[in-house]
Amino acid sequence: MKYPSSYYARALAEVLATDNLSEEAQARICQRFLALLTRHGMRARAKKILREAERLLLARTGRRKVDIEFARTPQESADKLFGSFLKSSDVVTTRLNPALIAGVRLTINDTMRLDCSLKRKLQQMFPNASQYT
């Protein structure tokens, strides 16, 4: 019998949320968890399960996952640019996305999005322009 992906994610998040786990123990738990997914035929859904487990673990610890996409390489680090907005406990990932044309896009916990890119503004100004290209 296969269980829903959310069950696996919840189980992994609960185990990893326990205090006093060394990095070795966490690595061993993750290896065994992947072996369990393989045995249960859920390896194809591993990405979805791990993403959900990360979300649950961050929510349990009160931390935020912040993704920052830049159109070009920034002159300053993301910490300096968004220092007043970011907390020290936030998990921050930055990446380049030339499709934004100019500007920045912030995503918080995969739910809230602040899109200050030129691409979005052009799409708002000319909503039917994409069908002509």
N, C-alpha and C positions, 0 to 999 in steps of 0.2 A: 504494500500500500504506500503510495506517495503522499507526502504531507505538503501543505502549501508552503511556498517560499518564505512567507512571513514567520512561520514556526521556526524554521532554521535560523533566520535572521535574529529573532528574539532570543533563541537559545545561545547563539554565539555572543550576542551583546551582553547577556546576563553573565556568562562565564568570564568574558573579558573585563567586565565592570568590577569584578572583585578586587579588593585592595591587595597590595603587597605581592603582585605578580611580577616576576623578573622578566626581562626581555626574552630570555631563553624559554621560560614557561609560556609566554605569549606566542612565540614562534612555534613551539611544540603543539600548542592548542590549535593554531591555525593549520599546521600540517595535518593533524589528525582530523580536523574539520573538513579539509579538502578531500581526504581519504574517505570520510563518511559520505560526502556528496557524490563521490565517484561510485561507491558501493550502492547508493540509493538511486543512481542514474540521474542525478540532479546537477552534474558538472556543467551542463549547458546553461543553467540558470545561476551559476556561481557569481557572475558579475552583479546581477540584480540582488542576490541575497547579501553580498558583501556591502553593496551600496545602502541597502536597508539597515543592515547591522550597524554601519557607520553612523547613519542618521539617528538610530535609537541610542547608540552609545554617547553621541554628542549631546542629545537631548537629556539623557540621564545625568551627565556631568555638568550641564548648564553652559556648554560651549557652543560656538557658532562656526559654521563652515562658510567661509567667504571666498568666492571665486571672482577674480578681477581679470578682465580681458582688456588689453590695450590694443589700439590699432597700430601703434608704432612703439619702439623701445622707449620707455620713459627716461627722462633725464635723471630723476631721483627715484629712490626706492619706493615701493608701495607703502611702507611704514611711514615715510615722511609725507607722502601725498595724502594719505588717509589716516594719519596718526590720531586725529581727534575722533574719528569714527570707529577705528579698530580697537579691540581690547587685547590685552596681552595673552588672554586664554584662547583667542580665536585661531582657528586653523585656516591659514590663508594660502591660496594657490594663485599664482599669476601666470598668464600666458599671452602670447601675441596672437591676434586674429586680424589679419589684413583686410578681411571682408568688411570690417566696421568702417573703413575708409579713414575716419578720424574720430577721436574721442575715446570713451571708456564705457564698459558695461560691468556692473557689479551684480552678483547673484548671492543671496544670503540664504543658507540652508535649502538650496534648490527650490525655493518657493517665491521669495521676494526678489524682484529684479529692478534695478535702476539702470536704464539704458540711455546714456548720454552720447550716443554715437551719431555721426553724420548720416550713416546709412538709414537709421530709423527716421531721422528728420526728413530725409529725401523721400522715403516711402510715404510719410504722412503728407508731404506736399504734393507728390505725384503718385497716387495710389495705383493708377492703371499703367504706369510706365513700364512695369516688368513684363507686360504681355507684348511689348514692342521690341524687346531685345532678344 
